[in-house]
Amino acid sequence: MKQTFLSISAAVAFLLCAAACKKNSETPPVVGPPVDTTPTPKRDVIAWVDARSNVFGTYGRLNDTANINKVLDTLRMVGVNGLVIDVKGSSGYTMYPSTIAKQITTLDGKSITPGVDYVDYMIKEARKRDFKVYASIVTFVEGDGSRNFGTVFDDPAFKSKYEAIVCDVTGKRVPVTTTGRNAFVNPAQPEIQTRALNIIKEISTKYNFDGLLLDYCRYTDIDADFSDFSKAEFIKFLETKYQDNDAKNMQFPGDIVASWRSSNGQTLPATTGKYYKKWLIYRCSVIQQFFIKARETVKAAKPGMKFGAYVGSWYGTYYQVGVNWASKDYDPFNDEQIRFDWAYPKYGETGYAEQLDLLMTGNYFTQIRLADNPATASLKYHWWSIEGSLNGGMYITRNKMPLYGSIDMGNIDWKDQGEITKAIQFILGKASGGIMLFDIVHIYAPQYNRLKQPLWDAVKNGLKK
């Protein structure tokens, strides 16, 4: 009986199978789920082009149009799809014919190809390769201190009125160039702001950039600016914001910083005064207000143009240069996850992230992951590693804009090219906006990186999908 049942069952199965086979022979086979034809989002891989090194440096190649074409072709081949072009450097001079500032076409025996507008040429060649193109300006520096040339050195009256005044280690107030540094100017001076805004307007109007980035839009360091002008402005700030009617009687600069110390060539406060933390807020408010004006200037000149900035990613010490690049929604004074002993109530109100369409942060460290070091393995925010500083940057900006992580390929001690590749891959996978490669001169000129090798392969391997 059992055998008979199995035979019948087998016959039924055979007939069912034959019917199914016949049906399959008449119906197109199912080959799997529909294919997603949505284009893969284009990753932003932006290479920075420093004018001094690439155009006028000993091994720079971009003073010649044929070499420009060759470098841009190679950048495109390895996966780069955008440029940041430095159009106003630390000398205060521009890389294009300007009605506001002096144009620089020759330096150290190297000259731009005669008759060529370097900026216009770079933009046109970048467009041919489907690159995004951003302009950058060194905002509040107007002279090369190592060579004593630039706007400040051309005009004694300009130098006398606008050069940043710093405190030396003895507490004496001196011009910044006497300390061997570049000629930073005082960002609080209305004429300095007007000059910068006019240059921003000129660039935005004259050229077809996708965006404009402010670089060095800051004070020179924690020891600046201690001019009489800043004293008067700070007193007005205290009277207006804090109703401090005794501010005019302050001891300046002793009530801000009473004594100084030297650490690795940097002049730092040793003993701070009663107004120190409010001074930090005042300086950040100066920079914030300038960012508001600069954004308005860009958008008025070209509404579709993006406005952004480059900053160092080490937010924990960035207060020293008078900059709060966080969101106004972030309050470092009341943050229970990260403690900042320099923060003061309402410091968070000075944040300028809301003014930006994009932000590039310099994540210039050889430590890539937090887990790479036992001392940081248990942390989430750590300002001296790539992962930790990207975590921190996106945390304090509250994702108000795309954040581009940046890698320095030439000025730090990478173990080998493989580590550069890993760093590029990590940043691309982590940062909300993309990656900025600093600088192209480090890639093509081995004399300008510490590995003393061309770095094209490191970049190409890092950008493989």
BATIGU-255704 format. One record per residue (C-alpha): residue number from 1; chain; x, y, z. Coordinates in nm, 2 decimals. Layout:
<atoms>
ATOM, NUM, A, X, Y, Z
...
</atoms>
This chain:
<atoms>
ATOM, 1, A, 0.00, 0.00, 0.00
ATOM, 2, A, 0.28, 0.23, 0.08
ATOM, 3, A, 0.46, 0.16, -0.24
ATOM, 4, A, 0.14, 0.22, -0.44
ATOM, 5, A, 0.10, 0.56, -0.27
ATOM, 6, A, 0.45, 0.66, -0.35
ATOM, 7, A, 0.41, 0.56, -0.72
ATOM, 8, A, 0.10, 0.77, -0.75
ATOM, 9, A, 0.26, 1.06, -0.58
ATOM, 10, A, 0.56, 1.03, -0.81
ATOM, 11, A, 0.34, 1.03, -1.11
ATOM, 12, A, 0.15, 1.34, -0.99
ATOM, 13, A, 0.48, 1.51, -0.93
ATOM, 14, A, 0.60, 1.42, -1.27
ATOM, 15, A, 0.28, 1.57, -1.44
ATOM, 16, A, 0.31, 1.88, -1.23
ATOM, 17, A, 0.67, 1.92, -1.32
ATOM, 18, A, 0.59, 1.87, -1.69
ATOM, 19, A, 0.32, 2.13, -1.67
ATOM, 20, A, 0.56, 2.37, -1.50
ATOM, 21, A, 0.83, 2.31, -1.75
ATOM, 22, A, 0.58, 2.37, -2.03
ATOM, 23, A, 0.47, 2.70, -1.87
ATOM, 24, A, 0.83, 2.81, -1.82
ATOM, 25, A, 0.90, 2.74, -2.18
ATOM, 26, A, 0.63, 2.98, -2.28
ATOM, 27, A, 0.70, 3.26, -2.02
ATOM, 28, A, 1.02, 3.47, -2.01
ATOM, 29, A, 1.23, 3.37, -1.70
ATOM, 30, A, 1.24, 3.60, -1.40
ATOM, 31, A, 1.60, 3.73, -1.38
ATOM, 32, A, 1.59, 3.90, -1.04
ATOM, 33, A, 1.49, 4.24, -0.89
ATOM, 34, A, 1.49, 4.55, -1.11
ATOM, 35, A, 1.82, 4.72, -1.16
ATOM, 36, A, 1.86, 5.06, -0.99
ATOM, 37, A, 1.95, 5.30, -1.26
ATOM, 38, A, 1.98, 5.60, -1.03
ATOM, 39, A, 2.32, 5.76, -1.10
ATOM, 40, A, 2.58, 5.72, -0.82
ATOM, 41, A, 2.62, 6.05, -0.64
ATOM, 42, A, 2.94, 6.23, -0.75
ATOM, 43, A, 3.19, 6.25, -0.47
ATOM, 44, A, 3.35, 6.58, -0.42
ATOM, 45, A, 3.73, 6.55, -0.44
ATOM, 46, A, 3.87, 6.89, -0.43
ATOM, 47, A, 4.24, 6.97, -0.47
ATOM, 48, A, 4.38, 7.29, -0.32
ATOM, 49, A, 4.61, 7.51, -0.54
ATOM, 50, A, 4.83, 7.73, -0.34
ATOM, 51, A, 4.96, 8.01, -0.57
ATOM, 52, A, 5.29, 8.07, -0.40
ATOM, 53, A, 5.41, 7.71, -0.42
ATOM, 54, A, 5.25, 7.60, -0.75
ATOM, 55, A, 5.31, 7.91, -0.95
ATOM, 56, A, 5.62, 8.07, -0.80
ATOM, 57, A, 5.78, 7.79, -0.60
ATOM, 58, A, 6.11, 7.64, -0.71
ATOM, 59, A, 5.94, 7.32, -0.82
ATOM, 60, A, 5.60, 7.46, -0.90
ATOM, 61, A, 5.47, 7.39, -1.25
ATOM, 62, A, 5.16, 7.62, -1.28
ATOM, 63, A, 5.34, 7.93, -1.42
ATOM, 64, A, 5.33, 7.76, -1.76
ATOM, 65, A, 5.00, 7.69, -1.95
ATOM, 66, A, 5.13, 7.36, -2.09
ATOM, 67, A, 5.22, 7.23, -1.75
ATOM, 68, A, 4.88, 7.35, -1.61
ATOM, 69, A, 4.71, 7.14, -1.87
ATOM, 70, A, 4.92, 6.84, -1.79
ATOM, 71, A, 4.87, 6.86, -1.41
ATOM, 72, A, 4.49, 6.91, -1.45
ATOM, 73, A, 4.47, 6.61, -1.68
ATOM, 74, A, 4.65, 6.39, -1.43
ATOM, 75, A, 4.43, 6.52, -1.15
ATOM, 76, A, 4.12, 6.42, -1.35
ATOM, 77, A, 4.27, 6.08, -1.43
ATOM, 78, A, 4.33, 5.99, -1.06
ATOM, 79, A, 3.97, 6.09, -0.96
ATOM, 80, A, 3.99, 6.46, -0.86
ATOM, 81, A, 3.68, 6.66, -0.97
ATOM, 82, A, 3.73, 7.01, -0.82
ATOM, 83, A, 3.98, 7.28, -0.74
ATOM, 84, A, 4.03, 7.55, -0.49
ATOM, 85, A, 4.23, 7.83, -0.65
ATOM, 86, A, 4.42, 8.07, -0.43
ATOM, 87, A, 4.35, 8.41, -0.58
ATOM, 88, A, 4.48, 8.64, -0.31
ATOM, 89, A, 4.78, 8.53, -0.11
ATOM, 90, A, 4.95, 8.64, 0.22
ATOM, 91, A, 5.13, 8.92, 0.04
ATOM, 92, A, 4.80, 9.09, -0.01
ATOM, 93, A, 4.86, 9.08, -0.38
ATOM, 94, A, 4.61, 8.91, -0.62
ATOM, 95, A, 4.67, 8.65, -0.88
ATOM, 96, A, 4.45, 8.84, -1.13
ATOM, 97, A, 4.43, 9.20, -1.25
ATOM, 98, A, 4.25, 9.39, -0.97
ATOM, 99, A, 4.13, 9.74, -0.93
ATOM, 100, A, 4.18, 9.71, -0.55
ATOM, 101, A, 4.50, 9.53, -0.49
ATOM, 102, A, 4.83, 9.49, -0.67
ATOM, 103, A, 4.86, 9.19, -0.90
ATOM, 104, A, 5.16, 8.96, -0.87
ATOM, 105, A, 5.29, 8.80, -1.19
ATOM, 106, A, 5.66, 8.75, -1.10
ATOM, 107, A, 5.84, 8.62, -0.79
ATOM, 108, A, 6.17, 8.46, -0.73
ATOM, 109, A, 6.26, 8.45, -1.10
ATOM, 110, A, 5.94, 8.28, -1.21
ATOM, 111, A, 5.67, 8.45, -1.41
ATOM, 112, A, 5.32, 8.36, -1.53
ATOM, 113, A, 5.30, 8.32, -1.91
ATOM, 114, A, 5.29, 8.67, -2.05
ATOM, 115, A, 4.94, 8.79, -2.16
ATOM, 116, A, 4.77, 8.51, -1.96
ATOM, 117, A, 4.52, 8.59, -1.68
ATOM, 118, A, 4.62, 8.30, -1.46
ATOM, 119, A, 4.28, 8.28, -1.28
ATOM, 120, A, 4.07, 8.30, -1.59
ATOM, 121, A, 4.29, 8.03, -1.76
ATOM, 122, A, 4.26, 7.80, -1.46
ATOM, 123, A, 3.89, 7.83, -1.45
ATOM, 124, A, 3.84, 7.77, -1.82
ATOM, 125, A, 4.07, 7.46, -1.82
ATOM, 126, A, 3.90, 7.33, -1.51
ATOM, 127, A, 3.56, 7.36, -1.68
ATOM, 128, A, 3.69, 7.16, -1.98
ATOM, 129, A, 3.75, 6.87, -1.73
ATOM, 130, A, 3.41, 6.91, -1.56
ATOM, 131, A, 3.57, 7.03, -1.24
ATOM, 132, A, 3.40, 7.24, -0.98
ATOM, 133, A, 3.61, 7.56, -0.91
ATOM, 134, A, 3.63, 7.76, -0.60
ATOM, 135, A, 3.83, 8.07, -0.52
ATOM, 136, A, 4.01, 8.13, -0.19
ATOM, 137, A, 4.15, 8.44, -0.04
ATOM, 138, A, 4.39, 8.49, 0.25
ATOM, 139, A, 4.15, 8.73, 0.41
ATOM, 140, A, 4.33, 8.93, 0.69
ATOM, 141, A, 4.70, 8.90, 0.59
ATOM, 142, A, 4.85, 9.18, 0.39
ATOM, 143, A, 5.22, 9.11, 0.38
ATOM, 144, A, 5.48, 8.84, 0.36
ATOM, 145, A, 5.68, 8.88, 0.68
ATOM, 146, A, 5.97, 8.65, 0.58
ATOM, 147, A, 6.04, 8.86, 0.27
ATOM, 148, A, 5.91, 9.20, 0.38
ATOM, 149, A, 5.70, 9.24, 0.07
ATOM, 150, A, 5.33, 9.30, 0.02
ATOM, 151, A, 5.07, 9.56, 0.08
ATOM, 152, A, 5.18, 9.65, 0.43
ATOM, 153, A, 5.54, 9.70, 0.32
ATOM, 154, A, 5.44, 9.91, 0.02
ATOM, 155, A, 5.25, 10.16, 0.22
ATOM, 156, A, 5.39, 10.29, 0.55
ATOM, 157, A, 5.07, 10.47, 0.64
ATOM, 158, A, 4.86, 10.15, 0.58
ATOM, 159, A, 5.11, 9.96, 0.79
ATOM, 160, A, 5.11, 10.21, 1.08
ATOM, 161, A, 4.73, 10.22, 1.10
ATOM, 162, A, 4.62, 9.86, 1.03
ATOM, 163, A, 4.90, 9.61, 1.11
ATOM, 164, A, 4.81, 9.38, 1.40
ATOM, 165, A, 4.95, 9.47, 1.73
ATOM, 166, A, 5.06, 9.17, 1.95
ATOM, 167, A, 5.19, 9.13, 2.30
ATOM, 168, A, 5.54, 8.98, 2.33
ATOM, 169, A, 5.64, 8.76, 2.61
ATOM, 170, A, 5.72, 9.06, 2.83
ATOM, 171, A, 5.38, 9.21, 2.77
ATOM, 172, A, 5.51, 9.48, 2.54
ATOM, 173, A, 5.27, 9.57, 2.25
ATOM, 174, A, 5.45, 9.55, 1.92
ATOM, 175, A, 5.36, 9.52, 1.55
ATOM, 176, A, 5.32, 9.16, 1.44
ATOM, 177, A, 5.60, 9.17, 1.18
ATOM, 178, A, 5.86, 9.25, 1.44
ATOM, 179, A, 5.80, 8.90, 1.57
ATOM, 180, A, 5.89, 8.74, 1.23
ATOM, 181, A, 5.54, 8.65, 1.13
ATOM, 182, A, 5.33, 8.75, 0.84
ATOM, 183, A, 5.16, 9.09, 0.83
ATOM, 184, A, 4.82, 9.02, 0.98
ATOM, 185, A, 4.60, 9.32, 0.99
ATOM, 186, A, 4.33, 9.40, 1.26
ATOM, 187, A, 4.00, 9.24, 1.15
ATOM, 188, A, 3.80, 9.49, 1.36
ATOM, 189, A, 3.92, 9.79, 1.15
ATOM, 190, A, 3.63, 9.90, 0.92
ATOM, 191, A, 3.87, 9.99, 0.64
ATOM, 192, A, 4.02, 9.65, 0.65
ATOM, 193, A, 3.68, 9.48, 0.63
ATOM, 194, A, 3.58, 9.71, 0.34
ATOM, 195, A, 3.90, 9.63, 0.15
ATOM, 196, A, 3.83, 9.25, 0.19
ATOM, 197, A, 3.47, 9.29, 0.10
ATOM, 198, A, 3.55, 9.48, -0.21
ATOM, 199, A, 3.80, 9.21, -0.32
ATOM, 200, A, 3.53, 8.94, -0.25
ATOM, 201, A, 3.28, 9.14, -0.46
ATOM, 202, A, 3.54, 9.18, -0.74
ATOM, 203, A, 3.62, 8.81, -0.76
ATOM, 204, A, 3.25, 8.71, -0.74
ATOM, 205, A, 3.16, 8.95, -1.02
ATOM, 206, A, 3.46, 8.91, -1.25
ATOM, 207, A, 3.49, 8.53, -1.26
ATOM, 208, A, 3.26, 8.23, -1.30
ATOM, 209, A, 3.35, 8.04, -0.98
ATOM, 210, A, 3.12, 7.79, -0.81
ATOM, 211, A, 3.21, 7.93, -0.48
ATOM, 212, A, 3.44, 8.15, -0.27
ATOM, 213, A, 3.62, 8.04, 0.05
ATOM, 214, A, 3.77, 8.26, 0.32
ATOM, 215, A, 4.11, 8.14, 0.45
ATOM, 216, A, 4.29, 8.31, 0.73
ATOM, 217, A, 3.98, 8.49, 0.82
ATOM, 218, A, 4.10, 8.53, 1.18
ATOM, 219, A, 4.33, 8.70, 1.42
ATOM, 220, A, 4.70, 8.61, 1.40
ATOM, 221, A, 4.69, 8.43, 1.74
ATOM, 222, A, 4.59, 8.47, 2.11
ATOM, 223, A, 4.84, 8.75, 2.14
ATOM, 224, A, 4.64, 8.98, 1.90
ATOM, 225, A, 4.50, 9.24, 1.85
ATOM, 226, A, 4.61, 9.47, 2.14
ATOM, 227, A, 4.60, 9.80, 1.95
ATOM, 228, A, 4.44, 10.11, 2.09
ATOM, 229, A, 4.17, 10.07, 1.83
ATOM, 230, A, 4.08, 9.73, 1.97
ATOM, 231, A, 4.09, 9.86, 2.32
ATOM, 232, A, 3.83, 10.13, 2.23
ATOM, 233, A, 3.61, 9.87, 2.05
ATOM, 234, A, 3.63, 9.63, 2.34
ATOM, 235, A, 3.52, 9.89, 2.59
ATOM, 236, A, 3.22, 9.97, 2.37
ATOM, 237, A, 3.14, 9.60, 2.35
ATOM, 238, A, 3.15, 9.56, 2.72
ATOM, 239, A, 2.93, 9.87, 2.78
ATOM, 240, A, 2.68, 9.75, 2.52
ATOM, 241, A, 2.66, 9.38, 2.58
ATOM, 242, A, 2.73, 9.37, 2.95
ATOM, 243, A, 2.63, 9.72, 3.07
ATOM, 244, A, 2.97, 9.75, 3.22
ATOM, 245, A, 3.01, 10.12, 3.29
ATOM, 246, A, 3.35, 10.06, 3.46
ATOM, 247, A, 3.50, 9.91, 3.14
ATOM, 248, A, 3.66, 10.25, 3.04
ATOM, 249, A, 3.88, 10.23, 3.35
ATOM, 250, A, 4.03, 9.89, 3.26
ATOM, 251, A, 4.40, 9.83, 3.27
ATOM, 252, A, 4.49, 9.74, 2.91
ATOM, 253, A, 4.61, 9.48, 2.84
ATOM, 254, A, 4.67, 9.37, 3.20
ATOM, 255, A, 4.30, 9.31, 3.27
ATOM, 256, A, 4.28, 9.08, 2.98
ATOM, 257, A, 4.62, 8.90, 3.01
ATOM, 258, A, 4.83, 8.99, 3.31
ATOM, 259, A, 5.14, 8.80, 3.21
ATOM, 260, A, 5.27, 8.59, 2.92
ATOM, 261, A, 5.48, 8.28, 2.86
ATOM, 262, A, 5.65, 8.12, 2.56
ATOM, 263, A, 5.57, 7.77, 2.45
ATOM, 264, A, 5.73, 7.62, 2.13
ATOM, 265, A, 5.76, 7.96, 1.98
ATOM, 266, A, 5.40, 8.07, 2.06
ATOM, 267, A, 5.33, 8.34, 2.31
ATOM, 268, A, 5.05, 8.23, 2.54
ATOM, 269, A, 4.87, 8.37, 2.85
ATOM, 270, A, 5.04, 8.28, 3.17
ATOM, 271, A, 4.80, 8.48, 3.40
ATOM, 272, A, 4.47, 8.60, 3.27
ATOM, 273, A, 4.27, 8.90, 3.39
ATOM, 274, A, 3.91, 8.96, 3.47
ATOM, 275, A, 3.81, 9.04, 3.12
ATOM, 276, A, 3.99, 8.76, 2.94
ATOM, 277, A, 3.69, 8.54, 2.86
ATOM, 278, A, 3.48, 8.83, 2.75
ATOM, 279, A, 3.77, 8.94, 2.53
ATOM, 280, A, 3.75, 8.60, 2.36
ATOM, 281, A, 3.38, 8.65, 2.29
ATOM, 282, A, 3.45, 9.00, 2.16
ATOM, 283, A, 3.71, 8.88, 1.91
ATOM, 284, A, 3.48, 8.59, 1.79
ATOM, 285, A, 3.19, 8.84, 1.75
ATOM, 286, A, 3.42, 9.05, 1.52
ATOM, 287, A, 3.49, 8.76, 1.29
ATOM, 288, A, 3.12, 8.64, 1.30
ATOM, 289, A, 3.00, 8.98, 1.19
ATOM, 290, A, 3.25, 8.99, 0.91
ATOM, 291, A, 3.13, 8.65, 0.79
ATOM, 292, A, 2.77, 8.78, 0.78
ATOM, 293, A, 2.88, 9.08, 0.56
ATOM, 294, A, 3.10, 8.85, 0.34
ATOM, 295, A, 2.81, 8.61, 0.27
ATOM, 296, A, 2.58, 8.90, 0.18
ATOM, 297, A, 2.85, 9.04, -0.05
ATOM, 298, A, 2.88, 8.71, -0.24
ATOM, 299, A, 2.51, 8.65, -0.27
ATOM, 300, A, 2.45, 9.01, -0.39
ATOM, 301, A, 2.71, 8.97, -0.66
ATOM, 302, A, 2.61, 8.62, -0.77
ATOM, 303, A, 2.31, 8.46, -0.58
ATOM, 304, A, 2.39, 8.11, -0.69
ATOM, 305, A, 2.75, 8.12, -0.58
ATOM, 306, A, 2.85, 7.92, -0.27
ATOM, 307, A, 3.01, 8.08, 0.03
ATOM, 308, A, 3.24, 7.89, 0.26
ATOM, 309, A, 3.56, 7.88, 0.46
ATOM, 310, A, 3.87, 7.68, 0.55
ATOM, 311, A, 3.96, 7.64, 0.92
ATOM, 312, A, 4.18, 7.41, 1.12
ATOM, 313, A, 3.98, 7.12, 1.26
ATOM, 314, A, 4.14, 7.16, 1.61
ATOM, 315, A, 3.84, 7.34, 1.76
ATOM, 316, A, 3.96, 7.29, 2.12
ATOM, 317, A, 4.23, 7.55, 2.07
ATOM, 318, A, 4.08, 7.75, 1.78
ATOM, 319, A, 3.95, 8.01, 2.01
ATOM, 320, A, 4.31, 8.14, 2.02
ATOM, 321, A, 4.27, 8.29, 1.68
ATOM, 322, A, 3.94, 8.45, 1.75
ATOM, 323, A, 3.72, 8.21, 1.56
ATOM, 324, A, 3.41, 8.01, 1.65
ATOM, 325, A, 3.33, 7.80, 1.34
ATOM, 326, A, 3.06, 7.61, 1.53
ATOM, 327, A, 2.68, 7.65, 1.49
ATOM, 328, A, 2.50, 7.90, 1.70
ATOM, 329, A, 2.30, 7.60, 1.82
ATOM, 330, A, 2.62, 7.46, 1.99
ATOM, 331, A, 2.70, 7.59, 2.33
ATOM, 332, A, 3.06, 7.50, 2.44
ATOM, 333, A, 3.00, 7.64, 2.79
ATOM, 334, A, 2.72, 7.40, 2.87
ATOM, 335, A, 2.84, 7.10, 2.68
ATOM, 336, A, 2.84, 6.80, 2.91
ATOM, 337, A, 3.02, 6.57, 2.66
ATOM, 338, A, 3.32, 6.80, 2.59
ATOM, 339, A, 3.46, 7.04, 2.84
ATOM, 340, A, 3.62, 7.36, 2.73
ATOM, 341, A, 3.77, 7.56, 3.02
ATOM, 342, A, 3.80, 7.87, 2.81
ATOM, 343, A, 3.43, 7.89, 2.73
ATOM, 344, A, 3.20, 8.15, 2.89
ATOM, 345, A, 2.82, 8.19, 2.89
ATOM, 346, A, 2.69, 8.30, 2.55
ATOM, 347, A, 3.02, 8.22, 2.37
ATOM, 348, A, 2.81, 7.99, 2.15
ATOM, 349, A, 2.62, 8.29, 2.01
ATOM, 350, A, 2.93, 8.39, 1.82
ATOM, 351, A, 2.92, 8.08, 1.59
ATOM, 352, A, 2.92, 8.14, 1.22
ATOM, 353, A, 2.84, 7.79, 1.07
ATOM, 354, A, 2.49, 7.91, 0.97
ATOM, 355, A, 2.66, 8.16, 0.73
ATOM, 356, A, 2.83, 7.88, 0.53
ATOM, 357, A, 2.73, 7.67, 0.23
ATOM, 358, A, 3.03, 7.45, 0.28
ATOM, 359, A, 3.32, 7.42, 0.53
ATOM, 360, A, 3.66, 7.26, 0.48
ATOM, 361, A, 3.85, 7.16, 0.80
ATOM, 362, A, 4.21, 7.08, 0.81
ATOM, 363, A, 4.23, 6.72, 0.95
ATOM, 364, A, 4.61, 6.73, 0.93
ATOM, 365, A, 4.71, 6.43, 1.14
ATOM, 366, A, 4.88, 6.09, 1.08
ATOM, 367, A, 4.65, 5.92, 1.33
ATOM, 368, A, 4.35, 5.81, 1.12
ATOM, 369, A, 4.12, 5.62, 1.36
ATOM, 370, A, 4.06, 5.67, 1.72
ATOM, 371, A, 4.13, 5.30, 1.78
ATOM, 372, A, 4.48, 5.34, 1.64
ATOM, 373, A, 4.60, 5.48, 1.97
ATOM, 374, A, 4.51, 5.32, 2.31
ATOM, 375, A, 4.49, 5.66, 2.46
ATOM, 376, A, 4.20, 5.76, 2.23
ATOM, 377, A, 4.04, 5.43, 2.16
ATOM, 378, A, 3.75, 5.49, 2.41
ATOM, 379, A, 3.69, 5.85, 2.29
ATOM, 380, A, 3.45, 5.98, 2.03
ATOM, 381, A, 3.58, 6.34, 2.00
ATOM, 382, A, 3.95, 6.40, 1.98
ATOM, 383, A, 4.08, 6.71, 1.80
ATOM, 384, A, 4.42, 6.56, 1.71
ATOM, 385, A, 4.31, 6.26, 1.50
ATOM, 386, A, 4.13, 6.24, 1.17
ATOM, 387, A, 3.83, 6.04, 1.30
ATOM, 388, A, 3.80, 6.23, 1.62
ATOM, 389, A, 3.82, 6.57, 1.46
ATOM, 390, A, 3.57, 6.48, 1.19
ATOM, 391, A, 3.33, 6.35, 1.46
ATOM, 392, A, 3.39, 6.67, 1.65
ATOM, 393, A, 3.35, 6.90, 1.35
ATOM, 394, A, 3.02, 6.75, 1.25
ATOM, 395, A, 2.90, 6.75, 1.61
ATOM, 396, A, 2.97, 7.12, 1.68
ATOM, 397, A, 2.84, 7.25, 1.34
ATOM, 398, A, 2.52, 7.05, 1.38
ATOM, 399, A, 2.54, 6.95, 1.01
ATOM, 400, A, 2.44, 7.30, 0.91
ATOM, 401, A, 2.64, 7.26, 0.59
ATOM, 402, A, 2.84, 6.99, 0.41
ATOM, 403, A, 3.18, 6.95, 0.59
ATOM, 404, A, 3.48, 6.85, 0.38
ATOM, 405, A, 3.76, 6.67, 0.56
ATOM, 406, A, 4.10, 6.76, 0.45
ATOM, 407, A, 4.43, 6.58, 0.43
ATOM, 408, A, 4.78, 6.73, 0.43
ATOM, 409, A, 4.99, 6.51, 0.21
ATOM, 410, A, 5.32, 6.69, 0.23
ATOM, 411, A, 5.38, 6.87, 0.56
ATOM, 412, A, 5.34, 6.58, 0.80
ATOM, 413, A, 5.53, 6.25, 0.85
ATOM, 414, A, 5.33, 5.98, 0.68
ATOM, 415, A, 5.48, 5.64, 0.73
ATOM, 416, A, 5.43, 5.55, 0.36
ATOM, 417, A, 5.19, 5.61, 0.07
ATOM, 418, A, 4.96, 5.34, 0.19
ATOM, 419, A, 4.87, 5.55, 0.50
ATOM, 420, A, 4.79, 5.84, 0.28
ATOM, 421, A, 4.56, 5.61, 0.07
ATOM, 422, A, 4.39, 5.49, 0.39
ATOM, 423, A, 4.34, 5.84, 0.52
ATOM, 424, A, 4.18, 5.95, 0.19
ATOM, 425, A, 3.95, 5.65, 0.19
ATOM, 426, A, 3.85, 5.71, 0.55
ATOM, 427, A, 3.77, 6.08, 0.50
ATOM, 428, A, 3.56, 6.01, 0.19
ATOM, 429, A, 3.36, 5.75, 0.39
ATOM, 430, A, 3.32, 5.98, 0.69
ATOM, 431, A, 3.29, 6.35, 0.60
ATOM, 432, A, 2.95, 6.48, 0.49
ATOM, 433, A, 3.07, 6.69, 0.20
ATOM, 434, A, 3.37, 6.52, 0.06
ATOM, 435, A, 3.75, 6.56, 0.08
ATOM, 436, A, 4.00, 6.84, 0.01
ATOM, 437, A, 4.35, 6.74, -0.08
ATOM, 438, A, 4.62, 6.98, 0.03
ATOM, 439, A, 4.81, 7.06, -0.18
ATOM, 440, A, 4.86, 6.96, -0.55
ATOM, 441, A, 5.22, 7.07, -0.53
ATOM, 442, A, 5.28, 6.79, -0.27
ATOM, 443, A, 5.14, 6.54, -0.52
ATOM, 444, A, 5.35, 6.61, -0.82
ATOM, 445, A, 5.67, 6.76, -0.67
ATOM, 446, A, 5.85, 6.51, -0.44
ATOM, 447, A, 6.07, 6.79, -0.32
ATOM, 448, A, 5.76, 6.93, -0.14
ATOM, 449, A, 5.66, 6.62, 0.06
ATOM, 450, A, 5.83, 6.44, 0.33
ATOM, 451, A, 5.82, 6.10, 0.16
ATOM, 452, A, 6.02, 6.26, -0.13
ATOM, 453, A, 5.80, 6.06, -0.38
ATOM, 454, A, 5.54, 6.16, -0.63
ATOM, 455, A, 5.20, 6.08, -0.46
ATOM, 456, A, 4.98, 6.02, -0.77
ATOM, 457, A, 4.94, 5.65, -0.68
ATOM, 458, A, 4.85, 5.72, -0.32
ATOM, 459, A, 4.57, 5.95, -0.44
ATOM, 460, A, 4.45, 5.73, -0.72
ATOM, 461, A, 4.43, 5.43, -0.49
ATOM, 462, A, 4.25, 5.63, -0.22
ATOM, 463, A, 3.99, 5.74, -0.47
ATOM, 464, A, 3.91, 5.40, -0.62
ATOM, 465, A, 3.54, 5.32, -0.57
</atoms>
